[in-house]
């Protein structure tokens, strides 16, 4: 079965960076895009960007351009999301989520989600 | 960006009764491939979102048939034919016709 297992909670100071990992199993890692979505406490869902685990290409929401970097390691079936210049407003649960559609088809939207990683930014 | 607007903000439902959630998009979600990229998710308390419905009306694997989706263009509806206790949580609609995916603000469903 498809599983996405994320790294543990993080506490960071303003201005620092955080790198969250998401290890995939139960399917062919390089065959499906991976999204990153975040959720601030008590708030809704915000899409951050997407990575093609096969070639490594990415597309980021304009809001995060210049601050976010998504990468992957095909040898471990893991994707990473690094967010820099953290501020208090970045306190949120960060989710990785696989796309419903195989690569080479139209990107459709997340089907399976990781359990989430809480990132707290506080001085 | 496409704005997704959900109503109502919250819903309190007696078990066994139906429930309905509306979602409106600021632009048509009909793609040139003929498909409409409107999705519904349920986020149960303390859990990540789970996919219920994709492309307006297709139930995802394992989703009970009491959940159904309908609509076209910019107006969509999620219906629960008979609400059960396990259906509590926040329901979100989402569009993916533009790669900058956007979600509705959510509808919280509670049991009376």
Interface residues (C-beta under 8 A of the other chain):
Chain A: X35 X37 X44 X45 X46 X47 X50 X59 X61 X62 X95 X97 X100 X106 X107 X108 X109 X110 X111 X112 X113 X114 X115 X116
Chain B: X31 X33 X35 X37 X39 X41 X48 X49 X50 X51 X54 X55 X60 X92 X94 X96 X99 X100 X101 X102 X103 X104 X105 X106
